[in-house]
Amino acid sequence: MKIRDVSRCLEEFELLGRAWAKAKGVVDREGVPRFYLRILADLEDYLNELWEDKEGKKKMNKNNAKALSSLRQKLRKYNRDYEGQIAAYRQNPEQSDEDEEKSRRDSEGSGSSSGAEDDAGNFLKRRERDEPRSRYKESESEPESESDEDWGDSASESDSESDEDDGKFTSLASKFLKKDEERRGAERRREEKAKKKLERKSRREEEEEEEEGGEWEKVKGGVPLIKEKPKMFAKGTEITVGLVMKKLNEILQARGKKGTDRAAQIELLQHLVAVAHEHQLGVPLELKIKFNIVASLYDYNPNLAAYMKAELWQRCLGCIEELLELLFAHPEIFVGENVLEESENLSNPEQPFRVRGCVLTLVERMDEEFTKIMQNTDPHSQEYVEHLKDEARVCGIIGRLQRYLQAKGSPEELCRVYLLRVLHTYYKFDYAAARRRQVRPRPQVSPGPQVSPGPQVSPGPQVSPDPQEKEKEDEEKEKQEEEEEEEDSEALMERLCRFVYAKDRTDRIRTCAILCHIYHHALHSRWYRARDLMLMSHLQDNIQHADPPVQILYNRTMVQLGICAFRQGLIKDAHNALLDIQSSGRAKELLGQGLLLRSLQERNAEQEKVEKRRQVPFHMHVNLELLECVYLVAAMLLEIPYMAAHEFDARRRMISKQFHHQLRVGERQPLLGPPESMREHVVAASKAMKTGDWRRCHRFVVNEKMNGKVWDLFPEADQVRAMLVRKIQEESLRTYLFTYSSVYDSISMETLAAMFELDLPTVHGIISKMIINEELMASLDQPTATVMMHRTEPTATQNLALQLAEKLGNLVENNERVLDQRQGAYGGYFRDQKDGGYRKGDGYLRRGGFRQERGNY
């Protein structure tokens, strides 16, 4: 109250109210204590003064202003029960305290004057401690008059005491020195006082125990040793469906309210389902309660970012499995989220049983909780491995739900559960299928007939099934389960995704299914099927309008496409697929694998929480070092021959800015040692390829360090390494011809084949392609297998002269443009002229019908 911290006053007032409720039994016997009335009266005056102070209210911060209005309302409502007592206290508070002290002394019956004086002194100290130091809404004259009276009383008392003591003490020192008897008496009184205090405390605790009723639990270290079951119904009560439903509604009414113990609510619901099962009240009632148990488990953490603890997670999985078992065992019960509570039938066997609930929604929420658990667990700990083992259990639940909905669900519900199955399958490499493919060639998997969902089951009067028919149904289910187990991931993904393509009415589920299907094709090196599906879907045209999780999935799919193209030896396609992700410098963030430190400053705490919830679990990550290495090696195989071919071209463009940046970093190093990191290995290999030394380039790209970091992580590592050697040889040959063609008159293809360890047809094909594309000015002499060079490339001096002429032409053009803008005309020398005049524009030089691009001869 002194420092005007109203929010803290509100907290203390609530604590005081709780303490008052606990001590209500004692108060009912002994009456309301005076100090409690004093607190209520003073607090009311204090709040009224603050409320009337308009200027002070404006200066208050938001929390205090809010707490002031809340506390004022609560106190006015609370003081209604004590209006008469507070009014009596306000009339004469001082007299009331003296009367109370007098009655207390009479009841204690203390006869000795020393004891009375000591008790009075203690009372005054206690009164001084309890009373606030300042009164509110008092005039300035009252404290002055009171202080004058106090001084007068004390002066008269001291005069009388000095007159009495003058005859007793002969010296001034002996008057203030305590005697031994007085000291011992004071110690005795203190001991008696402490003993009385302990007795009062123990008596108060015993009274509180009697008032609360029941026995205290014996605890050790804060954990109860004996845990009693909560009493749901009184003894002798007949348990019926209506009574259980009434109790269930009572429990659910407290759900979500402030102060509700969520753990106790879950325990009550579990005890209630045990009671329903014990008294055989029917499976529909048990289903109804189990739906609410799972919902209560999900609501245990009110914060969306929080994840389930291990104990609650296991209970949730077990409860959902029990729910599915009941649904499979009792197919006559209709469960749906469209069933109204008024139309539920839980006990009448003459009509079909109907229960409100959606098991698909529970399983989707379970999948979200599993993702949150994996996101918030340290990926390098054993705990992560233990949680990851639960994925098999999650997939089993999704598979059972899929079989249930195939019989009773709608196409929309089937699409949702199929997508859940696809999301748990698309990123896993099927090693068994890969081994079978290596043992024997496998024919093309033709998609079978689409699985049509069963008709919507309308609840009607149920007929008891024939035992033979039931056995046949069980056998069919077992066969279906065996077929699904034998079905490899390729056929499974094909079947599920085709159904989603045909039946889905929402773009989001279809988009996710297409991206997962492409990812799965690319992961298993089916490049052309993955590429065709991506191009036919046209997802790249409007993916920027999708929500962030779908965009992350799209980025992951493009990355996997690029890696697949690299494994197939399609270097240009691989570079194009990885270009957007790698050139941004935010690959980690775009793939949902973490947040960058530099971007943390651009978002607030709430946005950061949202971003963290979008992160992909660690076991689904793409190796970022492998991704960067694939991109840099692909850029090297494209960029180095291009740089050699356009060494003196002023308008030479960069294929990969990131690769050029790594080259510049390597050139700026003052001391060049053996390469250590992956980037240093690629830079060293690029320098070797520039000179046409393919063996040294190969040693830098493929070695023990690079194998351990990158190449051994591929499923077919030996094939990838063999492809790399072949590509390095071919691109080194092209670079060698671009670099040293000006010093050769002719060169034998056999010599080139021996230098680069390539067969003669391969060398012949590479050189022929270069000649056809006008990259190499040469011709082939077939009888002698010789490449005859045509000296059409300009020398270094000629290249410099060409560059100077081009720059001068640009300067003249700019001057003409500035001059013509001032004069209001543009063109002049550069206007088109008749009769084959010169025309300049768009980077080309044209005369008549002849067209020649700058820098190419």
N, C-alpha and C positions, 0 to 999 in steps of 0.2 A: 504494500500500500504506500510506503514511503516513496519508492522510486517510480510509482505509477505504472507498474508492470501488471496490467489488467489480465493478460493471458495467463500469467502465473497465478494470479488471484483466483481465476476460474478453475485452474487445476487443483489448487489447494482446497477450494470450496467443495469440489467433487470428492476429494479424499476425505474431507471432514464429513460429508454426507454418508460415505460408506462406513466410516468409523462409528457414526451415530446409529446407523442401522444395525451394526453388530452389537452395540451396547444398549439396544432398545429395552431388553428385559430389565436391566439394572435401572434404567431411567424410569420405567413404569412403576417400579417399587419405591424409589427414592425421590422422584420428581426431577424436573428439568434443572440442571445446575445453572447458577447465576452467570458463570463465565460464558456459557453457550449463548445465553440471551444477550450478553454484552457484545459478543462477536457479531451476532446477527444485526443488532442495532447499529453498531459502529460501521459494519460493512454497508448497511443500507444508507446511512448518512453519507458515507464516502462515495458511493455510486451516484447518489442524487447530486452531490456537489460536482462530480465529474460530468454528469449529464447536462447540468445547467451551464457549465463552462463551455460556451460555443467555440471560443478561440482555441482552448486546449484540445477540443475534439478534432478541430481541423488539423492540428499539428501531430495528432496521433498517427502511428503507422497503421497499416491495414489490419494486422493481426490484433492489435490492441483495440481498435475501433470495433472489430467484429466481436471480440471477447466481451467488450463493455455492454453491447446490446444483449448478447446471450446471457451474461451473468446477471444483468438487471432483471431480465424476464424470469430467469430461474429463481432468483432471490425473492422477487415479489410473489411468485407462486408458492415458494417454500414458506415464507413468513405468514401466510394466511392461517396456518395451523397454530401459530403462536402469537396471534395479534393481541390477545388480552394480556398475556404475560409480558410481552415486549412493551406494551403501553404502561403496565404497572412499573416496569423497570425504568422507563423513561421519566416517570413522574418524580421519583426520588431514588436515583441509583445509589448514592452514597449511604443513605439511611438503610436501604435494603441490604447492603453489604454488612453494615454493623449488626443489624438484627440477625442476619444469617450466621455471623461469627459468634454472636452471643449464644444463639441456640446450639451451635456446634459445641461450644465450650461446656454448656450445661449438660449436653448429652454425654460428653466424654467424662464429666465429673472430676476434673482435675482440681484438687484442693490446695495444693501448695502454691504459694504466691510466686515462687521462682519459676515453677513450671508454667503458670499462667502467663507470666511475663514472657517466657520463652516462646510459648505458643502464639502470643499476640505478635511478638517480633517476627515469627515465621509467617504469620498471616499477612503482616504488612509487607514483608518481602515478596510473598506470593502475589499479593494484590498489585504491588508495584511492577512485578514481572508481567502479569496478565494484562494490566491496563495499557492501552496504547499511549505513546508518549505525547501525542497531540490529539486534541478533540477537534471535530469538524463542525462548522456552522455554530460557533460560539462567539460571543462578542468579546472585544479586547478588554473590556472592563472586568469581566468575570474572573479570568485568571489573576488579575492584579489584586482584586478584593480577597480572593481565596489565599493568595500568597501572603497578603498582609495578615490575615487571620492566623495562618499557619505560623508566621514569625512570632505573632503575639503569644500564641499558645506555647510554643517552644521556649520563648523567653521566660514566661512565668514558671514553666516546669523546671527549667534550669535554675531559676532563682530559688525555688523551694528546695530543690535537691542540694544546692550549695549550702543553704542554711542548715539542712539536716546533717550534711557531711562535715561541717566545720567542727562540730564537737567530737567526731569520731577519729579524725586523722590529725596527728600532730604535725606531720610534714607533708609537703606537696607530693614527694616521690611515693610515699606509702599509699597515697590515695589512688594512684594509677597502677600499682603493682598487684597482680592477682595472687591470691593465697592458694596453697595446695588444696585446701578443701573445695574452694570454688572451681579450680581446674578439674579436680576429679568429678565434681558434680556435673560440669559441662560435658565431659567425656561420657559420663553415664547417660545423660539425657540424649546425646547424639546416638549412642548405641540403641537405646530404647526406641528412638525415632526411626532408625533404619530397620529395626525388627518389626515395628508396626507397619512400615511401608511394605515389607516383604509379605507380611500376613495379608494385608489388603490386596496385594497383587495376586497371591495364590487364591484368595477367596473369590476375586473377580474372575479368574480363569475358570474355576470350578463352576461358577454360576453360568458363564458363557457356554460351557460344555453341556450343562443341564438344559439350557434354553435351546441350543441347536438340536439336541436329541441325537440318538444313535451313538455309535462308538467311533473313536478315531481309528484310522487305519495305522497299523504299525509299519513304519517306513524305515528304510536303511539306505542312507545316501540319496534320499530324495525319490527313490523308486518304491512303490508300494509292493510289499511282499505278498499280500493277499488281495486279489482283485475281485470284488464282488460284482456279480452281474446286476445290471440296472433292473429295477423292478418296474415292469411295464404295466401290469395289471394287478389288482388286489387279489388276495387269496379267495378262492371260491367263486370267482367271476367266470361266467360262461364265455369262452372265447368264440366269437363269431366273425364272419367276414366284415360285417358292418362295423364291429368294434375295432377290428384291426385297421380298417380303412380310416376310421375316425382318429386313431392314434397316429397313423401315417400322415394324415393331413396336419395334425398338431405339430409333428416333427418338421414337416416341410414348410409350415408357416414361419418357423424361426430361421429358415435357410436364407442367407444373405443379409440378415439383420446384424447391426453392430453389437458386438459382445457375444455373439453365438459361438459356442465351442464347436468347431467343425469336426474335430476328432471324436468328441462325444456324440455328435449327431450321426456319424458313420457307425459308431458302436451301437447306437440305439436301432438304426435301420437293420444292421446285421442280426441283432437280437430279435427284432421283429420278424425277419424272414425265418429265423429258427423257430419262433413260436408258431408261425403259420404252417411250417412244415411238420412240426410236432403234432399239431392238432388237425393235420390233413385238411386244410382249408382250400386246397386246390392249386394246381399249377399256375393258372392265370394270375392269382394273387401273388404268388412267389415271383412271377415275371415282372409284375408291376413294381414290387419292392426292389427287385434287383436292378431294374432300370434306374430307379432313384438312387440306389447305392453307387452305381457307376457315375451318375451325374454329380453326386456329392463328392466322390473322389476327385473328379475334375475340378470342382469348385473349391477344393481345399486350399489351393494357392490363389488368392484374389488377384495377384499381379500376373499379367500375361507373360512377362519375361521370366518368371520363376518356373522351375521345372520340378517334376515329382521326385520325391525321395524314393530310395530303392524299395523300402517296405511298402509304400502306397502303390508303387508301380507294379510290384508282384501281385498285390491284392487286386489291382485293376485288371491285370491279365487273367487271373484266375476267375474273377467274377464274369468277365466277358465270355470266357470259355464255358462256364456253367450256363450262361444265358443261351449260347448257341446250342449246347447239348439239350436243354429243355425245348428249344424251338424245333430241333430235329426229331426229338422223341415225341413231340405233340404237334404234328403238322395241322391238326384241326383248329388250333388257336390262330386267329388272325391278328397280326401286329402291324400297326401303321401309324404314321405321324398325323394322318388326316382323321383319325378316330377321335371324336369329341369325348370329353370326360363324362358328359351326360349319357352318351350312348355306349359306354363301356359295359361289358357283361363279364363279371368275374366269378359268378357263383351259380347262375341259372343254367342247368344242363339242357333244358328244353330248347334254348336258343343258342346260336353259335357264340363261342367265346370271342370277345373283342377286347384288346388291350391297346392303350395309347402308348406309343413309343416308336423309335426308329433305331434299329440296331446298326444300320449303315452309318448314321451320324456318329454313334458311339465309336465305331471302328475308325472312322476318319479322324475323330479327335484323338483316339489312341495312337494313330500314326503320327499326328502332330506332336503329341507328348513324347513319343520315342525320338523324334527328330530333335526336340528341345533337350532331351537328356543327353543325346550324343553331342549336341552343340556345346553344352555347358560342362562336359567332362574333359579332363586333361587327356589329349589323344595319346600321350606317351606313357600313360600309367596302365597298370593291370586292371584298374577299375573300368577303363574304356573297353578292354577286351571282354570283361565280364558282361558289360552292357550289350556289346555287339553280339554276344551269343543269344541274346533275346530276340534278335532279328528273325531267326528261324521260327520262333514261337509266334511272332507278329505275322510273318508270311503264312504260317499255318492257319491263323485266325482269319486272315483275308481270304485264303483259299476255301475255307469252310463257309464263310459268308457268301463267296461267289457261287458255290454249289447250292446254297439255300435260295439265293436270289434268282438263279437260273430256273428254279421251279416256281417261285412265287413273286418275283420282282418285275418291275416295269423296265422297258429298255433304257430309260434315263438312269435308273438305279444301277442297272448292269454296266452302263458306261462308266459310272463313278467308281464302282468296285473294280472294273477292268483297269482303269487308270491307276488305282492303288497298286494293283499287281504289276503293272508295267513299270511304275516308278521304283519298285523294289527289284526289278529284273534287268533294266536296260543297261546299267553300268557294270554288270558282272560279266567277266570273260568266261565263256563256257569251255573249260579245258577238256572235258570229256568229249565234246563234239569236235574239238580241234584234233584230238588224238584219233578219233574215228575217221576224220577226213584224211589224216595222214596215212592210216592203214589202208583204206580203200576209197577210191573216188566215189563221191556221193552225188546222186542225181539231183536235179533242180527240185526244190521243194515247191510243189504246187499247192496253192492254198485250197483247202477243202471247203466244203459247203459252209456257209456262214451259220454261226450258232444263232438260231432265232430264239428269243426269249419266250418262255411259256406264257400262256394267256394269264391275264390278271385274275387271281383267284378271288371270286366273290364269296363271302362267307354265307354258308347255307347250312341246312341240317346235315350233320356229319353221320356217315354210316360206318360202323366198325369194320376195319379192313380185314380181308381174308388173310389168315396166316400164310397161305401159300403165295399170295400176291405180295405180301410184305417181304417174304424171303427172296422173291424174284427182284423186287426193288432194291433190296440190300445187295444182291449179287451184281446188279447193274451199276450201283454206286461204287462197289469195290472195283469193278472193271474200269469204270471211268477214272477212278483215282490211280489205278495202275497205268492206264494209258497216259495220264497227265505226268506221272513220274517218269515214264519212258520218253515222253516228248521232250526234245531238246529245246534250248532257249530260242533258237531261230524260228521253229514252227510255232512255239507258244506266242512269241511276239507277233508273228504274222497273223495268227488267229485272233488274238485280242485286239490288235490295232485295226484289222480289217472290220471287225464288228463296230469299233468306235467310229471309223470313217463313215460307215453306212448309217448308223443309228443316232449318232450324237446330234443334238440340236443347239448346243452351245459351242461357240468358236474356241473357247479356252481349252476344253477337254480334248477336242480334235487337234488343236495346235500342239498341246503337250504330247499327245500320242505320236504325232508325226515326228516331232523333234526326238523323242525317245527312240522311235523306230530307226531314224537316221543314225543316231548315236550308236545303236546296237549294231547296225550294218557296218559302220566305220570301224567300230572296235574289233570286229571279226574280219576285217580286210575285204569287205564286199564294197569296193570303192564305187563301181559304176552304178550299183543299185542305190547306194546312199546318195550319190550325186544327182541321179535322175529324180529321186524322190524329193530332194531339196529344190531342184529347179522347177519341178511340176507343181509344187505346193505354193510357190511365189511368196514364201514367208519373209524373204529379205525385203520385200516391197513395203510391208506395213508392220514390221516387228517393232518399230519405234513407238507404236501406239499401245503395245501390250503392257501388262503390269510387270514390275521389276523381277519377280521370280521367274516368269516366262522368258524375260530378256536374258537372265542369267543362264537358263537352260539353253537358249539359242546360242549364247557365246560358248558354252561348253560343247555344244554340238559342232559348231564351226571349228573349234580347236581340234576336236577328235577327227573331223573330216580332213583337216590339214595334216595331221599325223598319219592318217591312213594313206593319203596321197603320197607322203614321203616314203612310207614303207613300200609302196608300189613302184617307186622310182619316178613318180610324176612331180618333178621338182617345182615346175612353174605353178601347177595347181596347188601344191602345198604352200608355196610362198603367198599366193593370192588369198588362200583361206586364212592364213595366220597373220596377214598384214595388218588388218584393222585392230586386232587385239594387241599385238606386240608393239605397233607404232605408237599406241596411246601412252605407253609407260605405266598403265594401270591394270595389267593383266590379273594381278592378284585380286583386285577389287571387282573387276568385271566378271570374273569367274566365281565370285561369291566365296572366296577362300581366305578372306581377311580384309582388314581396313588399313589403308595407308596412313602413316603418321602425319604427312603433310596435309592430307585432306581432313584430318580430325579437327583442324582449326576452322574449317569452313562450315561445320555443322554443330548444332547444339546437342545437349545431352539426350533429349528426346529422339532426335533424328539418329543419333548414334545407337540407341537401343533398337530402333526399328531396323537399322542396317544389320545389327548383330543377329536379329531374328531371321534375317534372310540368308545367313551364311550356310554353306553346304557342309554337312558333317565330314570329318577328316577322312573317313574310309572311302569317300566318294571323290576326293580331290584328284586333280590332274597335276602331275609332277611339273612344277614351274621351271625347274632347271632343264628337264628334258624338253619342255616346250620351247624354251629360249634357244637351246642348242640346235634343235631341229630347224627353227627359223633362221638362225645365223648360218648354219651349214647350207641351207637352201639358198639364202641370199648370197653366200660366197660362190656357189656354183653358177649363179646367174650374173652376179655383179663383176667378178674378176674378168671373164671373157669380154663382157661389155666394155669395161674400162680399157682393156687392151685394144679393142676395136675402135674406140673413140677417144684415144689418148689426147689428140690435139683438137678435138671438137669443142668449140667454145660453148655451144648449146647442149652439151652433154647433160642428160638428166640423171638423177639418182634413182635407182630401183628401190633401195632400202636405206633410209636415213639412219636407222639404228645401227646398221652394219658399218656405214661410213663413220659414225660416231665412235664405234669401237676401234676402227682403223686409226682414227686421229688420236685416240687415247693411247694406243700402242706406239704410235710414232713419237708422241711427246715424252715418253719415258726416257730418262737420261741413261739408264743402265738396263740393258736387255739381258735378262737371265733366262734360264729354262722356264717354260710356261708352267704355271701351277693351277690356275682356275680354268674352268671350261672356256670362258671368253678368251683368255690368253692363248689357249690351244687353237681356237678357231682363227685368231688373228695371225698366229705364226703359220698356220696352214695356208692362209690367204697370201701371205708374203711368199711362201714357197711356190704356190700355184702361179703367181705373177711371172716368175722366171721359167715356168714350165717344168719344174722339178716335182713330178707327181709322187715319187717315192717318199720324199721328205714330207710332202703334204699329207700323204696317207699315214705316215708315222705320227704326225701331230693329231690327226682326227681319230684314228683307231689305235689305241694303246691301252695299257692296263688301267690307267686312271680314268680315261673316258669310258672304257667298258664298264667299270664299276659305277660311275656316276650316271651314265646315259644308256649305252647300247645294250647292256645286259637286262635292262628293264623292259625291253620289247619282248613280246611273246615268242617271236621267231627271230632271235638275235643274230644267228649266223646268216640268214638270208639278208637281213638289213646290212650287215657288214659287207657281204659280197656285193650288194647293190651299190654301196658307198664307194668301194674300190673301183667298180666299173665306171661310175659317174665321175670320179676324180680323174681317171685316166682320160676319159673322153673330153672333159672340159679343159684339162691341162693341154691336150693336143690342140684344141681350138685356140687357147691362149697363146701357145707357142707359135702357131701359124700367124696369128694377128701381130705378135710382137716382133718376130724375126723374118717375116716374109720379105721385107725390103732388102735384106742382105743375101737373099737366095736368088739365083737365076732359075734353078730347078732343084727339086728334091725328090728322092725316090720314096714311094709309099712303103716299100719294104723296110727302108731305114726308119721311117716313122713308126711302123708297126713294131719294130724291134725296140725302139726307144721307149714306147709307151706300153709295150707288152699287150698289144691288141692284135686281133686277127686281121688279115688283109681286107676282107669284105667290110668290116666295121670301119676301118680307116678310109676305104674308098667311099663308103656312104657318107661319112662326116664331111669329107672334102667336097664331094659332089653337092651336098646340101648347102655348104658355104658358098660355092660358086653360083648355084642357082639363085640364092638370096642376095647375090651381089655383095656379100661380105668379104669375099676374097677375090681379087682380080688375078685369076689364073685359069689355066686350062689343063685337062688331063690328056696325057699321051698314053693311050691304051696299050700299044705293043710293048713299050718299055716300062709301063706302070710308074710313070713319072709325072710330077706336077710341075708344069711350066709356068713360071711367074711372069706376069705382065707388069712392067714397071710403070704403073699409073699413079701409085701413091705419091703424094708430094713429099719432099724432104722436110726436115725440121725447119729450115729457113723459109721454105715455101709455105709451110703451115703458119709460121709466125706472120708472114706477109698477108696471108689470107685473113687471119684474125684481125690484123691492123686495118685492112681494107673494110672489113665488116663493121668494125667499131667506128671508123670514119663515116661510113654510110649511115649508120644510126645517128651520128652526131649531126650530119647534114639534114637528115629527115626531121630531127627534132627542131633544128633551127628554122627550117621551112615552115613547120607546123605553127611555131610561135609567131613568125612573121605574118603568115596568112591569117591567123586568128585576129591579129591587130588590124589587117587590111580588109578583113571580111571575106576572104577567099582562101581556099586551100587546094593544093594540087601542084600547080606550077610544073616543075620539071617531072614530078611523079605522076602527072595525069596520063591516062591512056592516050596513046597517039595512034593515028591511022597508019596504014601501010607497014605493019609489023614493028611499030615503035615499042620502046621499052615500057614495061609496067612492073611495079614493085608492090608487093603486098603479101600478107599472111606467111611471111618467112620463105617465100619461094621467089626464084628469078625465072621469068618467063619471056620468051621471044618467039613470036609466031606460034607454031604448034609444038615447039620444043619446051620441055619442062625439066628442070634439074633442081634437086634439093641441095641446099647449101651443105657443103662439107663432104658430100658423097660424089665420087667420080667414077 
